[in-house]
Amino acid sequence: MDSASTQVSKVYTPKTAQFAARSKPVTSGATMSDQQRAALEKVLQDTKPSEYVKKVETDGSGRYEQQQAFVQQQQEWLQKHMYNPEKKKTRSAQRVIIAILLFIIMSGVGFFGWYYWWTTYASFEYNLHTIVILEGMPLDPNDFLIPGENNDRISAVYRNPMFKPSVGYQSAPLTLIMGWRVVEASAPLYILTPVNQIIHEFTESGQELKPTDFIIDELNGAGTLYDVQFIDEPMPLEDYPVGEHTLHLTLNNKPFNVSLIVEDTTAPEAVPVDLDIKIGEDVRPEDFVTDVSDASDDLPILITYYETEPNVFGHDQIIAIKVEDHYGNYTVVHAGLTVQHNRAPPVIEGTDTIIINIGDPILFLQGVTAHDDFGRDLTERILIDNSDVDRNEVGVYTVRYTVVDFTGQSFETSETVHVLDINMELVNEEVDRALARIITEDMTQMDQVYAIFRWVRSNVSYALNRDRPETAYEGAYRAIRERRGNCYVFYSISEIMMTRAGIPNMLIERIPGTPTAHRWNLVNPDGMGWHHYDSFPSRLGVGIQLAFFTDSQATEFTHRIATHAERPAENYYTYDPSLYPEIVP
């Protein structure tokens, strides 16, 4: 027991010191000196709970659990309250930051107080002047400072950065700055309204342009003087052409531009003209007006129908004509239109027997014309019905011509088409060969007529009881190939020869109803008028020249044949005058 007690007392030797340390409880807010904290840590380090527990177990005292809980509490307290270098550094940094913030706040309060005193009670001298500008002109706050000794180091800004001057009089709020000193001030400002454009009527005269014409000064400057000048002197108003012209001016030596707009709003003038036309006649809008004039007389004028066009197939009507100038100004005038309607039907002229060789093309309209009751050409309106004609088959055919005028009246006629199987080229070649022998360049057409007459009488003889040829080419072909034939053969060869020579000629025949037929020629050489020409060697002739004779000579010859011939014949040169041109009497 003694030895055991001795051992126990040895183990609890530091207990007195440990409890002594606990005799002064430490609260969460208490603090220890560095010496106290080091002593406490030494005690805890020297304490060996494992040995104590071993003794307690052998001793059987049963205090093991209490001692273990106590040790745990001591360790937690040390971890919470023992010396920590990191926390100490954090607290030092916080103290420095708080000190700096307090210094900045105190410096700002001092600077603000000084600045308030400086800007409120420390002033300086300055000179401002009144500004007069136009609306829209740029305006700098420094423009209010009068250049001079007092303003050299001063700058100006608007007290309100959003300040925008308005038209009229106002006081411009300024802040003047010289170094660190600031002064509030105001300056008179006049904003005048510019007349951006002046509109003038073309060619009209007006008052001379003045610079002040381009400024609206409702306040009349409020006693403030300003200077407006032209940079380039303008022309007289009436000399400006139509369009927009820029004028250059200055206001108090500040340039600005304005526009002079010259317009042409005056409509052109025209005098209406009433028209009297024949039905279907073309008319133009300009036919209904005259004496057209406009201010812009060097530019084209457009003349058109207004709303509706005239009906040239209708009756009397009033036509509206629009006369418009280059700038869209127009005048509407009204004119009367009278349409004449023809009464008689149209007429087709120049149709004749058509002769072709088999297979040759047919020119149905060659020499054919048509006209209406007013004499207007209707040739293009002729309709041809040649459905019965076969140019590839020998025979005699009929072609029909029809024309309708503008009123719907029509006229119809027909002609015979002969399709022959003869060598027409041979006829032309033989005729040209004969003409080359009997005609010279110095001969007149009258001389050529006599030469042709003599050739026919010398080279073709009369043959009785021969069938009559259907065409002149057939008759000429016989005259060339056979050198004989009846009166139709003599007429035919004479016609072809004179036609090839360029001498005007045509067929004329005895009036129907006489016992026998007879055909001869009409000729008009050198424009001497139509005369009779008959190369047929009639046995009834009584001495009259038959190459070229007048109508009265034909009548005389007819009378001689009827009274003195061996075989009298009535009406030898009797014909229907309505079918032929006028013959020289």
Secondary structure, 3 states (H helix, E strand, C coil): CHHHHHHHHHHCHHHHHHHHHHCCCCCCCCCCCHHHHHHHHHHHHHCCHHHHHHHHHHHCCCCHHHHHHHHHHHHHHHHHHCCCHHHHHHHHHHHHHHHHHHHHHHHHHHHHHHHHHHHHHCCCCCCECCEEEECCCCCCHHHHECCCCCCCCCEEEECCCCCCCCCEEEEEEEEEEECCEEEEEEEEEEEEEECCEEEEECCCCCCCCCHHHHEECCCHHHHCCCCEEECCCCCCHHHCCCEEEEEEEEECCEEEEEEEEEECCCCCEEEECCEEEECCCCCCHHHHEEEEECCCCCCCCEEEECCCCCCCCCCCEEEEEEEECCCCCEEEEEEEEEEECCCCCCEEECCCCEEEECCCCCCCCCCCEEECCCCCECHHHCEEECCCCCCCCCEEEEEEEEEECCCCCEEEEEEEEEEECCCHHHHHHHHHHHHHHHCCCCCCHHHHHHHHHHHHHHHCEECCCCCCCCCHHHHHHHHHHCCEECHHHHHHHHHHHHHHHCCCEEEEECCCCCCCCCEEEEECHHHCCEEEECCCCCCCCCCCCCCCECHHHHHHHHHHHHHHCCCCCCCCCCCCHHHCCCECC
